[in-house]
Amino acid sequence: MDEFMKDLSNILISNIISNLVKEDKLDDFIGFAREKAKEDGMDTEELMSFFDELEEQFCDNIDWDKLFSIVGETTNNRKVMGFRQDKCIIVENRTLSNDEVEKYMETETAPINLNTLNKALESIDVKLEFIEAIDNPFDLEGFRNFVRFKVVELDK
């Protein structure tokens, strides 16, 4: 019975944390939980380390909605998907239209251009670092051929 209760507690805690991450409220929760632990004398090194790990893994100063919007606009409305835990994004890498080919030939700047993206992202204090380009033989939530970038916060 004790093992069952421990497993059930772990599942509940995991679901609560997942929901806080989805709602972008984990920062507030961690701050509240730290203060409450101190007030109640429960601020053990183990618990505070747990909060540190949560913060490191899930909390950042990245405005993900603006990031997706800027990348979409900068890449001529290509699909973008983010992976907050890994702090990376993927951008659809599709065949160019005739207009895109003409623009590319005139400007010599590809639709997915790291320099152009990074200039546009300076306004939200992040930059992208190239990780890989993949052409999957299977569909990954609407993505087959994509470029993956690491999202890095800029020092202010």
BALOBA-1460 file (C-alpha; in Angstrom, 3 decimals):
// residues 156
<rec num="1" residu="m" x="0.000" y="0.000" z="0.000"/>
<rec num="2" residu="d" x="2.862" y="2.412" z="0.800"/>
<rec num="3" residu="e" x="4.415" y="1.829" z="-2.636"/>
<rec num="4" residu="f" x="1.048" y="2.505" z="-4.292"/>
<rec num="5" residu="m" x="0.618" y="5.801" z="-2.398"/>
<rec num="6" residu="k" x="4.169" y="6.846" z="-3.283"/>
<rec num="7" residu="d" x="3.535" y="6.138" z="-6.985"/>
<rec num="8" residu="l" x="0.219" y="7.973" z="-6.841"/>
<rec num="9" residu="s" x="1.873" y="10.982" z="-5.189"/>
<rec num="10" residu="n" x="4.591" y="11.052" z="-7.849"/>
<rec num="11" residu="i" x="1.973" y="10.956" z="-10.619"/>
<rec num="12" residu="l" x="-0.017" y="13.792" z="-9.034"/>
<rec num="13" residu="i" x="3.080" y="15.941" z="-8.532"/>
<rec num="14" residu="s" x="4.176" y="15.297" z="-12.112"/>
<rec num="15" residu="n" x="0.744" y="16.294" z="-13.461"/>
<rec num="16" residu="i" x="0.644" y="19.454" z="-11.343"/>
<rec num="17" residu="i" x="4.114" y="20.501" z="-12.520"/>
<rec num="18" residu="s" x="3.210" y="19.750" z="-16.153"/>
<rec num="19" residu="n" x="0.111" y="21.930" z="-15.882"/>
<rec num="20" residu="l" x="2.082" y="24.762" z="-14.262"/>
<rec num="21" residu="v" x="4.635" y="24.574" z="-17.092"/>
<rec num="22" residu="k" x="1.874" y="24.634" z="-19.741"/>
<rec num="23" residu="e" x="0.240" y="27.639" z="-18.085"/>
<rec num="24" residu="d" x="3.642" y="29.349" z="-17.682"/>
<rec num="25" residu="k" x="3.096" y="29.630" z="-13.910"/>
<rec num="26" residu="l" x="5.925" y="27.438" z="-12.637"/>
<rec num="27" residu="d" x="8.114" y="30.449" z="-11.743"/>
<rec num="28" residu="d" x="5.392" y="31.801" z="-9.456"/>
<rec num="29" residu="f" x="4.820" y="28.391" z="-7.895"/>
<rec num="30" residu="i" x="8.507" y="27.805" z="-7.162"/>
<rec num="31" residu="g" x="8.830" y="31.228" z="-5.529"/>
<rec num="32" residu="f" x="5.751" y="30.570" z="-3.392"/>
<rec num="33" residu="a" x="6.880" y="27.041" z="-2.488"/>
<rec num="34" residu="r" x="10.362" y="28.225" z="-1.458"/>
<rec num="35" residu="e" x="8.913" y="30.904" z="0.835"/>
<rec num="36" residu="k" x="6.365" y="28.516" z="2.313"/>
<rec num="37" residu="a" x="9.063" y="25.895" z="2.958"/>
<rec num="38" residu="k" x="11.175" y="28.511" z="4.778"/>
<rec num="39" residu="e" x="8.211" y="29.699" z="6.848"/>
<rec num="40" residu="d" x="7.329" y="26.129" z="7.842"/>
<rec num="41" residu="g" x="10.946" y="25.143" z="8.559"/>
<rec num="42" residu="m" x="10.892" y="22.566" z="5.762"/>
<rec num="43" residu="d" x="13.620" y="24.205" z="3.658"/>
<rec num="44" residu="t" x="15.877" y="21.164" z="3.566"/>
<rec num="45" residu="e" x="18.800" y="21.043" z="1.174"/>
<rec num="46" residu="e" x="17.078" y="18.223" z="-0.715"/>
<rec num="47" residu="l" x="13.838" y="20.200" z="-1.224"/>
<rec num="48" residu="m" x="15.644" y="23.389" z="-2.227"/>
<rec num="49" residu="s" x="17.804" y="21.398" z="-4.685"/>
<rec num="50" residu="f" x="14.607" y="19.976" z="-6.146"/>
<rec num="51" residu="f" x="13.277" y="23.526" z="-6.693"/>
<rec num="52" residu="d" x="16.626" y="24.544" z="-8.251"/>
<rec num="53" residu="e" x="16.441" y="21.615" z="-10.680"/>
<rec num="54" residu="l" x="12.839" y="22.438" z="-11.608"/>
<rec num="55" residu="e" x="13.778" y="26.054" z="-12.202"/>
<rec num="56" residu="e" x="16.797" y="25.149" z="-14.308"/>
<rec num="57" residu="q" x="14.863" y="22.659" z="-16.408"/>
<rec num="58" residu="f" x="11.572" y="24.463" z="-16.942"/>
<rec num="59" residu="c" x="11.926" y="28.179" z="-16.224"/>
<rec num="60" residu="d" x="13.384" y="30.719" z="-18.573"/>
<rec num="61" residu="n" x="12.988" y="34.329" z="-19.625"/>
<rec num="62" residu="i" x="12.012" y="33.469" z="-23.182"/>
<rec num="63" residu="d" x="8.756" y="34.854" z="-24.567"/>
<rec num="64" residu="w" x="7.912" y="31.745" z="-26.563"/>
<rec num="65" residu="d" x="4.823" y="33.241" z="-28.221"/>
<rec num="66" residu="k" x="6.806" y="36.215" z="-29.551"/>
<rec num="67" residu="l" x="9.624" y="33.862" z="-30.589"/>
<rec num="68" residu="f" x="7.215" y="31.750" z="-32.667"/>
<rec num="69" residu="s" x="5.651" y="34.863" z="-34.165"/>
<rec num="70" residu="i" x="8.984" y="36.437" z="-35.126"/>
<rec num="71" residu="v" x="10.348" y="33.201" z="-36.612"/>
<rec num="72" residu="g" x="7.112" y="32.673" z="-38.563"/>
<rec num="73" residu="e" x="7.162" y="36.225" z="-39.949"/>
<rec num="74" residu="t" x="10.876" y="36.108" z="-40.736"/>
<rec num="75" residu="t" x="10.611" y="32.788" z="-42.578"/>
<rec num="76" residu="n" x="7.538" y="33.706" z="-44.644"/>
<rec num="77" residu="n" x="5.043" y="31.899" z="-42.372"/>
<rec num="78" residu="r" x="6.744" y="28.550" z="-42.114"/>
<rec num="79" residu="k" x="5.469" y="26.304" z="-39.343"/>
<rec num="80" residu="v" x="7.365" y="26.506" z="-36.055"/>
<rec num="81" residu="m" x="7.253" y="24.153" z="-33.077"/>
<rec num="82" residu="g" x="9.010" y="24.666" z="-29.759"/>
<rec num="83" residu="f" x="10.377" y="22.256" z="-27.191"/>
<rec num="84" residu="r" x="10.637" y="24.268" z="-23.991"/>
<rec num="85" residu="q" x="12.346" y="21.560" z="-21.957"/>
<rec num="86" residu="d" x="15.151" y="21.316" z="-24.512"/>
<rec num="87" residu="k" x="14.995" y="25.038" z="-25.293"/>
<rec num="88" residu="c" x="14.940" y="24.387" z="-29.011"/>
<rec num="89" residu="i" x="12.624" y="24.938" z="-31.956"/>
<rec num="90" residu="i" x="12.069" y="23.311" z="-35.308"/>
<rec num="91" residu="v" x="11.173" y="25.269" z="-38.436"/>
<rec num="92" residu="e" x="9.508" y="23.698" z="-41.444"/>
<rec num="93" residu="n" x="11.960" y="23.374" z="-44.318"/>
<rec num="94" residu="r" x="9.792" y="23.010" z="-47.390"/>
<rec num="95" residu="t" x="10.262" y="23.332" z="-51.132"/>
<rec num="96" residu="l" x="10.499" y="26.955" z="-52.226"/>
<rec num="97" residu="s" x="7.708" y="28.541" z="-54.268"/>
<rec num="98" residu="n" x="8.581" y="30.330" z="-57.515"/>
<rec num="99" residu="d" x="8.335" y="33.696" z="-55.725"/>
<rec num="100" residu="e" x="10.627" y="32.468" z="-52.946"/>
<rec num="101" residu="v" x="13.174" y="31.243" z="-55.496"/>
<rec num="102" residu="e" x="13.128" y="34.638" z="-57.257"/>
<rec num="103" residu="k" x="13.558" y="36.467" z="-53.957"/>
<rec num="104" residu="y" x="16.383" y="34.092" z="-52.997"/>
<rec num="105" residu="m" x="18.153" y="34.706" z="-56.319"/>
<rec num="106" residu="e" x="17.803" y="38.498" z="-55.941"/>
<rec num="107" residu="t" x="18.821" y="38.798" z="-52.304"/>
<rec num="108" residu="e" x="20.953" y="35.665" z="-51.912"/>
<rec num="109" residu="t" x="19.200" y="35.155" z="-48.567"/>
<rec num="110" residu="a" x="17.391" y="31.872" z="-47.983"/>
<rec num="111" residu="p" x="13.976" y="31.874" z="-46.252"/>
<rec num="112" residu="i" x="15.535" y="30.174" z="-43.221"/>
<rec num="113" residu="n" x="18.571" y="32.367" z="-42.679"/>
<rec num="114" residu="l" x="20.214" y="32.267" z="-39.275"/>
<rec num="115" residu="n" x="21.597" y="35.828" z="-39.460"/>
<rec num="116" residu="t" x="18.216" y="37.254" z="-40.444"/>
<rec num="117" residu="l" x="16.457" y="35.285" z="-37.708"/>
<rec num="118" residu="n" x="18.936" y="36.367" z="-35.051"/>
<rec num="119" residu="k" x="18.659" y="40.053" z="-36.009"/>
<rec num="120" residu="a" x="14.867" y="39.832" z="-35.703"/>
<rec num="121" residu="l" x="15.084" y="37.971" z="-32.373"/>
<rec num="122" residu="e" x="17.370" y="40.552" z="-30.727"/>
<rec num="123" residu="s" x="14.218" y="42.446" z="-29.719"/>
<rec num="124" residu="i" x="13.270" y="39.629" z="-27.318"/>
<rec num="125" residu="d" x="16.858" y="38.992" z="-26.144"/>
<rec num="126" residu="v" x="17.353" y="35.551" z="-27.688"/>
<rec num="127" residu="k" x="19.309" y="34.066" z="-30.544"/>
<rec num="128" residu="l" x="19.240" y="30.749" z="-32.354"/>
<rec num="129" residu="e" x="22.089" y="28.302" z="-32.828"/>
<rec num="130" residu="f" x="21.867" y="25.720" z="-35.614"/>
<rec num="131" residu="i" x="21.651" y="22.128" z="-34.398"/>
<rec num="132" residu="e" x="20.627" y="20.053" z="-37.425"/>
<rec num="133" residu="a" x="18.516" y="19.742" z="-40.550"/>
<rec num="134" residu="i" x="16.404" y="16.592" z="-40.823"/>
<rec num="135" residu="d" x="14.317" y="15.042" z="-43.573"/>
<rec num="136" residu="n" x="12.288" y="12.327" z="-41.831"/>
<rec num="137" residu="p" x="10.718" y="9.478" z="-43.752"/>
<rec num="138" residu="f" x="7.731" y="9.829" z="-41.372"/>
<rec num="139" residu="d" x="5.511" y="12.690" z="-40.282"/>
<rec num="140" residu="l" x="6.266" y="14.317" z="-36.908"/>
<rec num="141" residu="e" x="3.133" y="16.309" z="-35.990"/>
<rec num="142" residu="g" x="3.028" y="17.914" z="-39.423"/>
<rec num="143" residu="f" x="6.795" y="18.185" z="-39.816"/>
<rec num="144" residu="r" x="8.877" y="15.922" z="-42.050"/>
<rec num="145" residu="n" x="11.627" y="18.153" z="-43.312"/>
<rec num="146" residu="f" x="12.785" y="20.696" z="-40.750"/>
<rec num="147" residu="v" x="15.691" y="22.644" z="-39.317"/>
<rec num="148" residu="r" x="16.287" y="22.494" z="-35.556"/>
<rec num="149" residu="f" x="17.776" y="25.375" z="-33.568"/>
<rec num="150" residu="k" x="18.815" y="25.830" z="-29.944"/>
<rec num="151" residu="v" x="17.201" y="28.913" z="-28.346"/>
<rec num="152" residu="v" x="19.796" y="30.848" z="-26.331"/>
<rec num="153" residu="e" x="19.033" y="33.771" z="-24.040"/>
<rec num="154" residu="l" x="21.240" y="36.812" z="-24.664"/>
<rec num="155" residu="d" x="23.083" y="38.428" z="-21.783"/>
<rec num="156" residu="k" x="21.563" y="41.803" z="-21.005"/>
